Amino acid sequence: MRDTSGMLQMSLSWLGLGPVAACPWLLLLLAAVSWILAHVLVWTYAFYVIARRLRCFPQPLKRNWFLGHLGLDIFLLSPPKIFRSSEEGLLYIQGLASTYGDVCCWWVGPWHAVIRIFHPTCVKPVLFAPGDGLLLSASDKWSSHRRMLTPAFHFNILKSYVKIFNNSMKVMHAKWQCLITEGHTRLNMFEHISLMTLDSLQKCVFSFDSNCQEACRQVHDFTDAVIRERRCTLPNQGADDFLKAEAKTKTLDFIDVLLLTKDEDGTGLSDEDIRAEADTFMFAGNDTTASGLSWVLYNLAKHPEYQERCRQEVQELLKDREA
C-alpha cells in the first residue's frame, strides 16, 4: 500500500500537487476541471468557426465587444428612442437596408448573432425551406391541402364569424373608452389591435375564449389537445350532415372543418397536418391582419376627410343593422 501511494504521488508530482495528490477529492476536482475546460474549448472553437463564416455579412460598428450591437438603434438617435412596431421603426430598418444592402449581421451581446434580411431575393430561400402548412409546403402537398381547406372558407361558415369579429371589436372599443375617461390622449394602436385579432383568431380557429384582450397574457400552445379531444367526439354521420347540425348549435371553427375534410381518395388530414395548418393561420394571420388594420386606421386619422367619407359609406351600407 505504501509503495502504491508513493507511485501515485510521484506520477502526479509533475502537476505540482505534492504529497496530498492521492486525496480522492482532489482527483475528482481535477477530473471536473478537465471536463469543463474541454467543453469550453470545444464551444469556443465552434463559436470561432461561426463568427468567421458570418464575416461575409456587412455589419455596423459594435458598441463594444460585450454588448455587440445591442441597443445600438436606441443610441443612434438624439434623443434616444426605443423602436417597436412603429413608423419610426420601419424608417430605421429602411435606413439599414440603404446603408448595408440586402442583408446585415447584428450581434445581440457577445455570443448571439441575428441576420437581418431586407431583400426579397434573400428572403426566398428561407421561405422555401422545408416546412408544413400552406405557407411553407411543397407544391404537391400545397395543392392537396389547399383543395381540402376550401370548405373552411365557405360563405356560410365565414358569415358566422362576423359576430365574433364584432364582439372582439367591442371589447377593444370598451378599453379605448376607459383610457379616454382616464385622461389618455394617445395609445399604441398596434398592441391593442394585435390582441383583438389574436382574440378573434382563437375563437374562430379553436372556439377558445382566452380573454387575452383583458388579461394581456401569453396564450399557451394547446392545439394538440384540442385536436385529440375533437377527433374523439366526432360523430359517425357524414360531414355535410354534421356541419349543418353544428351550424345550428354553435359557430363552426377551423378545427371542425379540417377534421372532417377529405381528399379525392377519402383520406383525411393527420393530426400533424391539422396542427400545421392551424398554427399557420394563427401566426401568419395575426400580425399581418393587425398591421394592415393599424395602417388603415393610422392613415384615416392623418386624413380626416377620407375618414368621414368612410364613416358615411359604412353607415349607409349598414343603416339600422348591427355593426
Secondary structure, DSSP 4 states (H G I P E B T S, - for coil): -HHHHHHHHHHTGGGT-GGGGG-HHHHHHHHHHHHHHHHHHHHHHHHHHHHHHHTTS--PPPSBTTTBTTTHHHHTSSS-----SSHHHHHHHHHHHHHHTTEEEEEETTTEEEEEE-SHHHHHHHHTSS--STTT--HHHHHHHHHHHGGGG-HHHHHTHHHHHHHHHHHHHHHHHHHHHTT-----HHHHHHHHHHHHHHHHHH-----HHHH--PPP--HHHHHHHHHHH--SS-HHHHHHHHHHHS---HHHHHHH-B-TTS-B--HHHHHHHHHHHHHHHHHHHHHHHHHHHHHHHH-HHHHHHHHHHHHHHHTTS--
